[in-house]
Amino acid sequence: MKRMILAALAVLTLLAFTACDRFPHIFGPPQTVNLDEELFQPLNQALQNQPEAGIDELMQYFADDYMHSGISKADRRDWLEGVFNDHPNAWASANLIETHKLSDLLYVSSWRLYISEAETVIVDSSFVGDEVVKRDGRWLLRGNQASCVVPNPKQRVIVEYFTFPNCPNCPPVEAELQHLQLDYPNNFSYLEYHITGPLYVPGDVTHTYYGATSAPSTVFQGETKLSGSSPEILAEFRPLVDTYADLECLVGYSNLAYHVQGQNLTGSIKLNLAPDITSLSDLVLNVVLIEREASHPSQSHPMRNLVRAKSVISIGGTDLSQPVNFALKASNEIPDDASLVIFVQHRPAAFTNNARIYGGVEVAVSR
């Protein structure tokens, strides 16, 4: 009898588990899509068919709500059509760099667009953080969905921090800036300049312009300079960032294109200034190359956002209907974790807390 009772209990237990298992299970590895095969190879072929095949064939690989750093699908269409009309013998390619799966219908990708004619490079652009979405059974580029044309867009806060190797009073400032970067992941950049020693960028006069000749010194949005690392000074950091992060974006940054070769980086970017910016005579474009995490024998701890090269370009008399060209040369080969921080700024001859920065962009450098 005891055996019969135990057998009955075992059957009931089995039925209880199977009764709760009402949904199908898949015990295999997660499925990923070969986006190179599904999207980028056909896109590549459509590029190589230009201009004979017509721009419609090419644009079928872009989603209707495509947006990349303020560039819509219509803008991208006009730009590509203009390139191929101006260069009918051009050769073009699209190459996938990397992808990251977010869901079965959404990936994030980085890819490179390259267009040349004979031995002249016309376009060499890396698109970082572009969404790839599946719609109606097809994979489409949706861009990074970043725009500076939405209602009341807010600006990126740019903080410039000045130090030197093993500065004894600087670690509290570095820690606070790192906390702020984590708390404002989408609209905050800080740059670490060394005012002396082996990590000083030759020829850079940013610290002398601001009068930041002692360390630590920190300049917020080109307008507020704080010196020191006392608790009272550090307590001012977050309220300042809050204030500047709430201001509207008055400059649009788009069509960033660049090329990396060894220690050199050359490129261009399109600027769209709001009517509120009326004074152009002292306007400059800052292009800064930073290393996200760096080490050096002269420094006892890792450094973040270390400035490796900088170019300051006067744009007061420039035709801003065309992209602004820039060129950088680092002291060493450009590191794998490099980023570009690009921002427009008023730069009067003498700094009196009046060198306003108009937002900006930060983009990881891809090869």
C-alpha contacts under 8 A as a table, 3 or more apart, distances in Angstrom:
res1	aa1	res2	aa2	distance
1	M	4	M	5.12
1	M	5	I	6.35
2	K	5	I	5.19
2	K	6	L	6.35
3	R	6	L	5.20
3	R	7	A	6.19
4	M	7	A	5.13
4	M	8	A	6.17
5	I	8	A	5.13
5	I	9	L	6.25
6	L	9	L	5.11
6	L	10	A	6.27
7	A	10	A	5.12
7	A	11	V	6.35
8	A	11	V	5.17
8	A	12	L	6.23
9	L	12	L	5.09
9	L	13	T	6.11
10	A	13	T	5.11
10	A	14	L	6.23
11	V	14	L	5.14
11	V	15	L	6.18
12	L	15	L	5.06
12	L	16	A	6.10
13	T	16	A	5.08
13	T	17	F	6.47
14	L	17	F	5.35
14	L	18	T	6.24
15	L	18	T	5.16
15	L	19	A	5.82
16	A	19	A	5.22
16	A	20	C	6.53
17	F	20	C	5.41
17	F	21	D	6.54
18	T	21	D	5.04
18	T	22	R	7.67
19	A	22	R	6.64
21	D	24	P	7.88
32	T	101	K	7.45
32	T	104	D	7.67
33	V	38	E	7.76
34	N	37	E	5.50
34	N	38	E	6.12
35	L	38	E	4.79
35	L	39	L	5.38
35	L	40	F	6.52
35	L	139	W	7.93
36	D	39	L	5.68
36	D	40	F	4.70
36	D	41	Q	5.77
36	D	96	L	6.37
37	E	40	F	6.30
37	E	41	Q	5.47
37	E	42	P	7.51
38	E	41	Q	7.00
38	E	42	P	7.25
38	E	139	W	6.83
39	L	42	P	5.64
39	L	43	L	6.06
39	L	61	Y	7.46
39	L	139	W	6.00
39	L	140	L	7.08
40	F	43	L	4.82
40	F	44	N	5.79
40	F	94	A	6.52
40	F	95	N	6.74
40	F	96	L	6.57
41	Q	44	N	4.93
41	Q	45	Q	6.24
41	Q	94	A	7.79
42	P	45	Q	5.03
42	P	46	A	6.19
43	L	46	A	5.05
43	L	47	L	6.25
43	L	58	L	6.80
43	L	61	Y	6.58
43	L	94	A	6.80
44	N	47	L	5.17
44	N	48	Q	6.34
44	N	92	A	7.59
44	N	93	S	5.20
44	N	94	A	4.95
44	N	95	N	7.45
45	Q	48	Q	5.06
45	Q	49	N	6.21
45	Q	93	S	7.81
46	A	49	N	5.07
46	A	50	Q	6.76
46	A	53	A	7.75
46	A	57	E	6.37
46	A	58	L	5.25
47	L	50	Q	5.46
47	L	58	L	6.43
47	L	92	A	5.61
47	L	93	S	6.20
47	L	94	A	7.60
48	Q	91	W	6.25
48	Q	92	A	5.50
48	Q	93	S	6.66
49	N	52	E	6.13
49	N	53	A	5.57
50	Q	53	A	5.53
50	Q	54	G	6.30
50	Q	55	I	7.34
50	Q	84	F	6.88
50	Q	88	P	7.82
51	P	54	G	5.43
51	P	55	I	7.10
51	P	84	F	5.81
51	P	85	N	7.19
51	P	88	P	6.25
53	A	56	D	7.97
53	A	57	E	6.55
54	G	57	E	6.09
54	G	58	L	7.42
55	I	58	L	5.22
55	I	59	M	6.24
55	I	77	R	7.33
55	I	80	L	7.86
55	I	81	E	6.28
56	D	59	M	5.19
56	D	60	Q	6.42
57	E	60	Q	5.76
58	L	61	Y	6.31
59	M	62	F	5.39
59	M	77	R	6.80
60	Q	63	A	7.55
60	Q	140	L	7.98
61	Y	139	W	7.43
61	Y	140	L	5.06
61	Y	141	L	6.23
62	F	66	Y	6.33
62	F	73	K	6.93
62	F	140	L	5.26
62	F	141	L	4.76
62	F	142	R	6.31
63	A	66	Y	5.07
63	A	73	K	7.44
63	A	140	L	5.45
63	A	141	L	5.75
63	A	142	R	5.32
64	D	73	K	6.44
64	D	142	R	7.92
65	D	72	S	7.35
65	D	73	K	6.96
65	D	142	R	6.57
66	Y	71	I	7.98
66	Y	72	S	5.66
66	Y	73	K	5.23
66	Y	141	L	6.85
66	Y	142	R	4.22
66	Y	143	G	5.36
66	Y	145	Q	7.11
67	M	70	G	6.10
67	M	71	I	5.33
67	M	72	S	4.59
67	M	73	K	6.57
67	M	142	R	6.33
67	M	143	G	4.95
67	M	144	N	6.39
67	M	145	Q	4.81
67	M	146	A	6.59
67	M	147	S	7.02
68	H	71	I	5.03
68	H	72	S	6.72
68	H	130	D	7.53
68	H	142	R	7.76
68	H	143	G	4.49
68	H	144	N	4.92
68	H	145	Q	5.44
68	H	146	A	5.67
68	H	147	S	6.93
68	H	254	S	7.87
69	S	143	G	7.98
69	S	144	N	6.77
69	S	145	Q	6.80
69	S	146	A	4.55
69	S	147	S	4.91
69	S	148	C	7.15
69	S	253	Y	6.88
69	S	254	S	5.47
69	S	255	N	7.70
70	G	145	Q	7.93
70	G	146	A	6.18
70	G	147	S	3.99
70	G	148	C	5.58
70	G	149	V	6.38
70	G	252	G	7.22
70	G	253	Y	7.40
70	G	254	S	6.14
71	I	75	D	5.65
71	I	76	R	6.35
71	I	147	S	7.46
71	I	254	S	6.68
71	I	255	N	7.53
72	S	75	D	5.06
72	S	76	R	6.14
73	K	76	R	5.04
73	K	77	R	6.04
74	A	77	R	5.02
74	A	78	D	6.23
75	D	78	D	5.20
75	D	79	W	6.17
76	R	79	W	5.07
76	R	80	L	6.12
77	R	80	L	5.31
77	R	81	E	5.95
78	D	81	E	5.16
78	D	82	G	5.99
79	W	82	G	5.15
79	W	83	V	6.30
80	L	83	V	5.07
80	L	84	F	6.34
81	E	84	F	5.31
81	E	85	N	6.00
82	G	85	N	5.08
82	G	86	D	6.04
83	V	86	D	5.29
83	V	87	H	6.02
84	F	87	H	4.90
84	F	88	P	5.32
84	F	89	N	7.96
84	F	90	A	6.92
85	N	88	P	5.65
87	H	90	A	5.39
87	H	117	E	7.06
89	N	117	E	6.26
90	A	115	I	6.52
90	A	116	S	5.47
90	A	117	E	4.40
90	A	118	A	7.51
91	W	115	I	5.61
91	W	116	S	5.43
91	W	117	E	6.13
92	A	113	L	7.43
92	A	114	Y	5.59
92	A	115	I	4.25
92	A	116	S	6.54
93	S	113	L	5.97
93	S	114	Y	5.36
93	S	115	I	6.57
94	A	111	W	7.00
94	A	112	R	5.68
94	A	113	L	4.76
94	A	114	Y	6.53
95	N	111	W	5.59
95	N	112	R	5.22
95	N	113	L	6.72
96	L	99	T	7.93
96	L	109	S	7.52
96	L	110	S	6.42
96	L	111	W	4.39
96	L	112	R	6.51
97	I	109	S	7.40
97	I	110	S	5.35
97	I	111	W	4.92
97	I	112	R	7.03
98	E	109	S	5.62
98	E	110	S	5.37
98	E	111	W	7.05
99	T	107	Y	6.59
99	T	108	V	5.59
99	T	109	S	4.27
99	T	110	S	6.52
100	H	107	Y	5.57
100	H	108	V	5.16
100	H	109	S	6.37
101	K	104	D	7.48
101	K	106	L	6.56
101	K	107	Y	4.46
101	K	108	V	6.46
102	L	105	L	7.90
102	L	106	L	5.54
102	L	107	Y	5.28
102	L	108	V	7.14
103	S	106	L	5.03
103	S	107	Y	6.74
104	D	107	Y	7.96
105	L	133	V	5.65
105	L	134	K	5.09
105	L	135	R	8.00
106	L	131	E	6.90
106	L	132	V	5.77
106	L	133	V	4.69
106	L	134	K	6.66
107	Y	131	E	5.77
107	Y	132	V	5.07
107	Y	133	V	6.55
108	V	129	G	5.67
108	V	130	D	5.54
108	V	131	E	4.51
108	V	132	V	5.96
109	S	128	V	6.76
109	S	129	G	5.48
109	S	130	D	5.13
109	S	131	E	6.16
109	S	132	V	6.83
110	S	126	S	7.14
110	S	127	F	5.53
110	S	128	V	4.44
110	S	129	G	5.60
110	S	130	D	6.14
111	W	126	S	5.78
111	W	127	F	5.36
111	W	128	V	6.70
112	R	124	D	7.20
112	R	125	S	5.70
112	R	126	S	4.40
112	R	127	F	6.13
113	L	123	V	7.03
113	L	124	D	5.83
113	L	125	S	5.26
113	L	126	S	6.38
113	L	127	F	7.84
114	Y	121	V	7.87
114	Y	122	I	7.77
114	Y	123	V	5.40
114	Y	124	D	4.60
114	Y	125	S	6.58
115	I	121	V	6.35
115	I	122	I	5.45
115	I	123	V	4.88
115	I	124	D	6.55
116	S	119	E	6.82
116	S	120	T	5.55
116	S	121	V	4.38
116	S	122	I	5.03
116	S	123	V	6.76
117	E	120	T	5.32
117	E	121	V	6.61
117	E	122	I	7.05
121	V	124	D	7.04
123	V	257	A	6.97
124	D	257	A	5.91
124	D	258	Y	5.92
124	D	259	H	6.04
125	S	256	L	6.91
125	S	257	A	4.25
125	S	258	Y	5.65
125	S	259	H	7.36
126	S	257	A	6.75
126	S	258	Y	7.35
126	S	365	V	7.91
126	S	366	S	6.31
126	S	367	R	7.56
127	F	130	D	6.43
128	V	144	N	7.41
128	V	363	V	7.48
128	V	364	A	7.23
128	V	366	S	7.73
129	G	143	G	7.47
129	G	144	N	5.39
130	D	141	L	6.97
130	D	142	R	6.47
130	D	143	G	4.33
130	D	144	N	4.30
130	D	145	Q	7.73
131	E	141	L	6.15
131	E	142	R	5.10
131	E	143	G	5.40
131	E	144	N	5.83
131	E	145	Q	7.81
132	V	139	W	6.48
132	V	140	L	5.51
132	V	141	L	4.74
132	V	142	R	5.74
132	V	143	G	7.64
133	V	139	W	5.57
133	V	140	L	5.41
133	V	141	L	6.59
133	V	142	R	6.68
134	K	137	G	6.17
134	K	138	R	5.32
134	K	139	W	4.36
134	K	140	L	6.24
135	R	138	R	5.33
135	R	139	W	6.40
135	R	140	L	7.32
142	R	145	Q	7.11
143	G	146	A	7.88
147	S	150	V	6.45
148	C	153	P	5.75
148	C	154	K	7.96
148	C	249	C	6.81
148	C	251	V	7.84
148	C	252	G	5.64
148	C	253	Y	7.79
149	V	152	N	7.98
149	V	153	P	6.71
149	V	252	G	7.67
150	V	153	P	5.63
152	N	248	E	5.85
152	N	249	C	7.49
153	P	248	E	5.42
153	P	249	C	5.43
154	K	245	A	6.35
154	K	246	D	5.92
154	K	247	L	5.54
154	K	248	E	4.36
154	K	249	C	4.90
155	Q	187	N	6.85
155	Q	244	Y	7.56
155	Q	245	A	5.94
155	Q	246	D	7.29
155	Q	247	L	6.04
155	Q	248	E	5.56
155	Q	249	C	4.26
155	Q	250	L	7.58
155	Q	358	Y	7.01
155	Q	359	G	4.43
155	Q	360	G	7.13
156	R	186	N	7.77
156	R	187	N	4.21
156	R	188	F	5.42
156	R	189	S	7.34
156	R	245	A	6.39
156	R	249	C	7.72
156	R	358	Y	7.96
156	R	359	G	4.34
156	R	360	G	5.62
156	R	361	V	7.05
157	V	187	N	5.99
157	V	188	F	4.70
157	V	189	S	6.22
157	V	220	F	7.63
157	V	221	Q	6.24
157	V	241	V	6.76
157	V	244	Y	6.22
157	V	245	A	5.82
157	V	359	G	5.98
157	V	360	G	7.72
158	I	188	F	6.16
158	I	189	S	5.08
158	I	190	Y	5.79
158	I	191	L	7.84
158	I	220	F	6.38
158	I	221	Q	5.20
158	I	222	G	7.94
158	I	357	I	7.42
158	I	359	G	6.94
158	I	360	G	7.51
159	V	188	F	7.89
159	V	189	S	6.27
159	V	190	Y	4.52
159	V	191	L	6.33
159	V	218	T	6.96
159	V	219	V	5.73
159	V	220	F	4.68
159	V	221	Q	5.94
159	V	222	G	7.82
160	E	190	Y	5.70
160	E	191	L	4.91
160	E	192	E	6.43
160	E	193	Y	7.27
160	E	218	T	5.75
160	E	219	V	5.15
160	E	220	F	6.60
160	E	221	Q	7.98
161	Y	190	Y	7.02
161	Y	191	L	5.87
161	Y	192	E	5.00
161	Y	193	Y	6.01
161	Y	216	P	7.21
161	Y	217	S	5.94
161	Y	218	T	4.46
161	Y	219	V	6.43
162	F	192	E	6.03
162	F	193	Y	4.86
162	F	194	H	5.83
162	F	195	I	6.41
162	F	207	H	7.04
162	F	212	A	6.87
162	F	214	S	7.91
162	F	215	A	5.98
162	F	216	P	5.68
162	F	217	S	5.19
162	F	218	T	6.25
163	T	167	C	6.46
163	T	170	C	6.84
163	T	192	E	7.18
163	T	193	Y	6.24
163	T	194	H	5.00
163	T	195	I	6.11
163	T	214	S	7.70
163	T	215	A	4.92
163	T	216	P	5.27
163	T	217	S	7.13
164	F	167	C	5.48
164	F	193	Y	7.92
164	F	194	H	4.83
164	F	195	I	5.81
164	F	196	T	5.80
164	F	197	G	6.73
164	F	199	L	7.93
164	F	215	A	7.01
165	P	194	H	7.40
165	P	196	T	7.88
165	P	197	G	6.76
165	P	199	L	7.78
165	P	298	S	6.03
165	P	299	Q	5.27
166	N	298	S	7.44
166	N	299	Q	5.55
166	N	300	S	6.52
167	C	170	C	5.47
167	C	171	P	7.79
167	C	215	A	7.13
167	C	216	P	7.72
168	P	171	P	7.30
169	N	172	P	7.09
169	N	215	A	7.64
169	N	216	P	6.80
169	N	228	G	7.39
169	N	229	S	6.39
170	C	173	V	5.43
170	C	174	E	6.39
170	C	215	A	7.04
170	C	216	P	5.43
170	C	228	G	7.94
170	C	229	S	6.71
171	P	174	E	5.03
171	P	175	A	6.11
172	P	175	A	5.13
172	P	176	E	6.26
172	P	229	S	6.25
173	V	176	E	5.18
173	V	177	L	6.20
173	V	216	P	7.41
173	V	229	S	5.89
173	V	234	L	7.01
174	E	177	L	5.18
174	E	178	Q	6.17
175	A	178	Q	5.16
175	A	179	H	6.29
176	E	179	H	5.10
176	E	180	L	6.27
176	E	234	L	7.30
176	E	237	F	7.92
177	L	180	L	5.04
177	L	181	Q	6.18
177	L	190	Y	7.17
178	Q	181	Q	5.06
178	Q	182	L	6.40
179	H	182	L	5.21
179	H	183	D	6.25
180	L	183	D	4.96
180	L	184	Y	5.98
180	L	188	F	7.74
180	L	238	R	7.32
181	Q	184	Y	5.21
181	Q	185	P	5.74
181	Q	188	F	6.02
181	Q	189	S	6.83
181	Q	190	Y	7.69
182	L	185	P	5.48
184	Y	187	N	5.87
184	Y	188	F	5.64
185	P	188	F	6.39
187	N	245	A	7.19
189	S	341	V	7.68
189	S	362	E	7.21
190	Y	305	N	6.77
191	L	290	I	7.33
191	L	305	N	5.40
191	L	306	L	6.33
191	L	307	V	6.28
192	E	304	R	7.19
192	E	305	N	5.70
192	E	306	L	4.79
192	E	307	V	5.73
193	Y	200	Y	7.11
193	Y	207	H	7.91
193	Y	306	L	6.51
193	Y	307	V	5.57
194	H	197	G	7.24
194	H	199	L	5.81
194	H	200	Y	4.83
194	H	201	V	7.49
194	H	307	V	7.85
195	I	200	Y	5.65
195	I	207	H	6.58
195	I	213	T	7.16
196	T	199	L	7.06
196	T	200	Y	5.25
197	G	200	Y	5.73
198	P	298	S	7.61
199	L	308	R	7.95
200	Y	204	D	7.92
201	V	204	D	5.67
201	V	307	V	7.47
201	V	308	R	6.36
201	V	309	A	6.28
201	V	310	K	7.93
201	V	331	S	7.81
204	D	207	H	7.87
204	D	310	K	7.07
205	V	208	T	5.31
205	V	209	Y	6.11
206	T	209	Y	5.15
206	T	210	Y	6.41
207	H	210	Y	5.28
207	H	211	G	5.92
207	H	212	A	4.82
207	H	213	T	6.30
208	T	211	G	4.79
208	T	212	A	6.05
208	T	213	T	6.42
209	Y	212	A	7.63
209	Y	350	A	7.43
209	Y	351	F	6.56
210	Y	351	F	5.98
211	G	351	F	7.93
212	A	215	A	7.28
212	A	217	S	5.81
214	S	217	S	6.60
214	S	227	S	7.93
215	A	227	S	7.25
215	A	228	G	6.94
216	P	227	S	6.01
216	P	228	G	5.31
216	P	229	S	6.86
217	S	225	K	7.02
217	S	226	L	5.79
217	S	227	S	4.39
217	S	228	G	6.20
218	T	225	K	5.63
218	T	226	L	5.25
218	T	227	S	6.35
219	V	222	G	5.87
219	V	223	E	6.84
219	V	224	T	5.47
219	V	225	K	4.30
219	V	226	L	6.39
220	F	223	E	5.94
220	F	224	T	5.10
220	F	225	K	6.42
220	F	240	L	7.47
220	F	241	V	7.70
221	Q	224	T	6.96
221	Q	244	Y	7.37
221	Q	355	A	7.86
221	Q	356	R	6.04
221	Q	357	I	5.08
221	Q	358	Y	7.84
222	G	225	K	7.81
222	G	345	Q	7.72
222	G	353	N	6.76
222	G	354	N	6.78
222	G	355	A	4.71
222	G	356	R	4.86
222	G	357	I	5.53
223	E	352	T	7.95
223	E	353	N	4.27
223	E	354	N	5.16
223	E	355	A	5.63
223	E	356	R	5.61
223	E	357	I	7.85
224	T	353	N	5.66
225	K	353	N	7.01
226	L	233	I	6.98
227	S	233	I	7.55
228	G	233	I	6.74
229	S	232	E	7.97
229	S	233	I	5.88
229	S	234	L	6.10
230	S	233	I	5.21
230	S	234	L	6.26
231	P	234	L	5.09
231	P	235	A	6.04
232	E	235	A	5.23
232	E	236	E	6.97
233	I	236	E	5.53
233	I	237	F	7.30
234	L	237	F	5.47
235	A	238	R	6.84
235	A	239	P	7.85
236	E	239	P	5.75
236	E	240	L	6.29
237	F	240	L	5.36
237	F	241	V	6.33
238	R	241	V	5.06
238	R	242	D	6.07
239	P	242	D	5.00
239	P	243	T	6.18
240	L	243	T	5.12
240	L	244	Y	6.25
241	V	244	Y	5.22
241	V	245	A	5.82
242	D	245	A	5.23
242	D	246	D	6.40
243	T	246	D	5.48
243	T	247	L	7.08
244	Y	247	L	5.49
249	C	252	G	7.38
249	C	358	Y	6.79
249	C	359	G	6.12
250	L	273	L	6.18
250	L	274	A	5.09
250	L	276	D	7.35
250	L	277	I	7.51
250	L	358	Y	6.24
250	L	359	G	7.52
251	V	271	L	6.64
251	V	272	N	5.47
251	V	273	L	4.65
251	V	274	A	6.05
251	V	344	V	7.57
251	V	358	Y	6.20
251	V	359	G	7.01
251	V	360	G	7.73
252	G	270	K	7.97
252	G	271	L	5.63
252	G	272	N	4.72
252	G	273	L	6.49
253	Y	256	L	7.67
253	Y	269	I	6.87
253	Y	270	K	5.88
253	Y	271	L	5.08
253	Y	272	N	6.64
253	Y	360	G	7.13
253	Y	361	V	7.04
254	S	269	I	6.11
254	S	270	K	5.12
254	S	271	L	6.60
255	N	268	S	7.74
255	N	269	I	5.49
255	N	270	K	5.58
255	N	323	P	7.88
256	L	267	G	7.40
256	L	268	S	5.86
256	L	269	I	4.40
256	L	270	K	6.83
257	A	267	G	5.27
257	A	268	S	5.40
257	A	269	I	6.45
258	Y	265	L	6.75
258	Y	266	T	5.44
258	Y	267	G	3.79
258	Y	268	S	6.43
259	H	265	L	5.59
259	H	266	T	5.40
259	H	267	G	6.13
259	H	367	R	7.70
260	V	263	Q	7.66
260	V	264	N	5.91
260	V	265	L	4.56
260	V	266	T	6.77
260	V	334	I	7.93
260	V	367	R	6.64
261	Q	264	N	5.26
261	Q	265	L	6.38
262	G	332	N	7.98
262	G	333	E	5.00
262	G	334	I	6.31
263	Q	329	K	5.50
263	Q	330	A	5.13
263	Q	331	S	6.81
263	Q	332	N	5.65
263	Q	333	E	4.25
263	Q	334	I	5.33
264	N	327	A	7.38
264	N	328	L	5.74
264	N	329	K	4.55
264	N	330	A	6.51
264	N	333	E	7.81
264	N	334	I	7.45
265	L	327	A	5.82
265	L	328	L	5.15
265	L	329	K	6.43
266	T	325	N	7.68
266	T	326	F	5.82
266	T	327	A	4.31
266	T	328	L	6.26
267	G	325	N	5.77
267	G	326	F	5.44
267	G	327	A	6.44
268	S	323	P	5.79
268	S	324	V	5.23
268	S	325	N	4.18
268	S	326	F	5.80
269	I	323	P	5.04
269	I	324	V	5.40
269	I	325	N	6.74
270	K	320	L	7.42
270	K	321	S	7.80
270	K	322	Q	6.61
270	K	323	P	4.21
270	K	324	V	6.18
271	L	320	L	6.44
271	L	321	S	7.92
271	L	323	P	6.86
271	L	324	V	7.56
272	N	320	L	7.39
273	L	277	I	6.71
274	A	277	I	5.90
275	P	278	T	6.57
277	I	280	L	7.37
279	S	282	D	7.42
279	S	283	L	7.68
280	L	283	L	5.17
280	L	315	I	7.66
280	L	316	G	4.69
280	L	317	G	7.55
281	S	316	G	4.63
281	S	317	G	7.15
282	D	314	S	7.35
282	D	315	I	8.00
282	D	316	G	6.05
282	D	346	H	5.58
282	D	347	R	5.39
282	D	348	P	5.79
283	L	314	S	6.17
283	L	315	I	5.75
283	L	316	G	5.18
283	L	344	V	7.03
283	L	345	Q	5.72
283	L	346	H	4.58
283	L	347	R	6.10
284	V	312	V	6.36
284	V	313	I	5.30
284	V	314	S	4.37
284	V	315	I	5.26
284	V	316	G	6.99
284	V	344	V	5.75
284	V	345	Q	5.40
284	V	346	H	6.29
284	V	347	R	6.66
285	L	312	V	5.73
285	L	313	I	5.04
285	L	314	S	6.42
285	L	315	I	6.61
285	L	342	I	7.21
285	L	343	F	5.86
285	L	344	V	4.55
285	L	345	Q	6.39
286	N	310	K	7.20
286	N	311	S	5.88
286	N	312	V	4.68
286	N	313	I	6.47
286	N	341	V	7.97
286	N	342	I	5.60
286	N	343	F	5.31
286	N	344	V	6.17
286	N	345	Q	7.37
287	V	310	K	5.72
287	V	311	S	5.23
287	V	312	V	6.52
287	V	326	F	7.47
287	V	340	L	6.87
287	V	341	V	6.05
287	V	342	I	4.62
287	V	343	F	6.83
288	V	307	V	6.86
288	V	308	R	7.68
288	V	309	A	5.93
288	V	310	K	4.44
288	V	311	S	6.52
288	V	340	L	5.66
288	V	341	V	5.15
288	V	342	I	6.25
289	L	307	V	5.96
289	L	308	R	5.56
289	L	309	A	5.12
289	L	310	K	6.20
289	L	328	L	7.80
289	L	338	A	6.74
289	L	339	S	5.88
289	L	340	L	4.83
289	L	341	V	6.53
290	I	305	N	5.29
290	I	306	L	5.14
290	I	307	V	4.44
290	I	308	R	5.40
290	I	309	A	7.21
290	I	338	A	5.55
290	I	339	S	5.39
290	I	340	L	6.36
290	I	341	V	7.47
291	E	294	A	6.28
291	E	304	R	6.90
291	E	305	N	5.26
291	E	306	L	5.12
291	E	307	V	6.58
291	E	308	R	6.74
291	E	335	P	6.71
291	E	337	D	5.93
291	E	338	A	4.54
291	E	339	S	6.48
292	R	303	M	7.94
292	R	304	R	5.10
292	R	305	N	4.46
292	R	306	L	6.59
292	R	337	D	5.79
292	R	338	A	6.05
292	R	339	S	7.03
293	E	302	P	6.69
293	E	303	M	5.57
293	E	304	R	4.46
293	E	305	N	6.34
293	E	306	L	7.23
293	E	337	D	7.36
294	A	302	P	5.78
294	A	303	M	5.07
294	A	304	R	6.26
294	A	306	L	6.95
295	S	299	Q	6.87
295	S	301	H	7.09
295	S	302	P	5.05
295	S	303	M	6.14
296	H	299	Q	5.37
296	H	300	S	7.79
296	H	302	P	7.88
297	P	300	S	7.12
299	Q	302	P	7.35
303	M	306	L	6.37
307	V	310	K	7.47
308	R	330	A	5.82
308	R	331	S	7.26
309	A	328	L	6.28
309	A	329	K	6.29
309	A	330	A	5.15
309	A	331	S	7.70
310	K	328	L	6.49
311	S	326	F	7.35
311	S	327	A	7.11
311	S	328	L	6.34
313	I	326	F	7.61
314	S	317	G	7.71
314	S	318	T	7.92
315	I	318	T	4.87
315	I	320	L	7.97
319	D	322	Q	6.06
320	L	323	P	6.56
320	L	324	V	7.18
330	A	333	E	6.71
330	A	334	I	6.56
334	I	338	A	6.85
335	P	338	A	5.46
336	D	365	V	7.85
337	D	364	A	7.33
337	D	365	V	7.28
338	A	364	A	6.20
338	A	365	V	5.54
339	S	362	E	6.72
339	S	363	V	5.46
339	S	364	A	4.12
339	S	365	V	4.98
340	L	361	V	7.91
340	L	362	E	5.56
340	L	363	V	5.27
340	L	364	A	6.31
340	L	365	V	6.62
341	V	360	G	7.12
341	V	361	V	5.75
341	V	362	E	4.42
341	V	363	V	6.65
342	I	360	G	5.47
342	I	361	V	5.42
342	I	362	E	6.51
343	F	357	I	6.84
343	F	358	Y	6.57
343	F	359	G	6.19
343	F	360	G	4.16
343	F	361	V	6.62
344	V	357	I	5.93
344	V	358	Y	5.48
344	V	359	G	7.27
344	V	360	G	6.82
345	Q	355	A	6.44
345	Q	356	R	5.56
345	Q	357	I	4.28
345	Q	358	Y	5.94
346	H	354	N	7.73
346	H	355	A	4.97
346	H	356	R	5.32
346	H	357	I	6.56
347	R	351	F	7.62
347	R	354	N	7.83
347	R	355	A	5.00
347	R	356	R	7.52
348	P	351	F	6.38
348	P	354	N	7.49
348	P	355	A	6.50
351	F	354	N	6.18
351	F	355	A	6.53
352	T	355	A	7.64
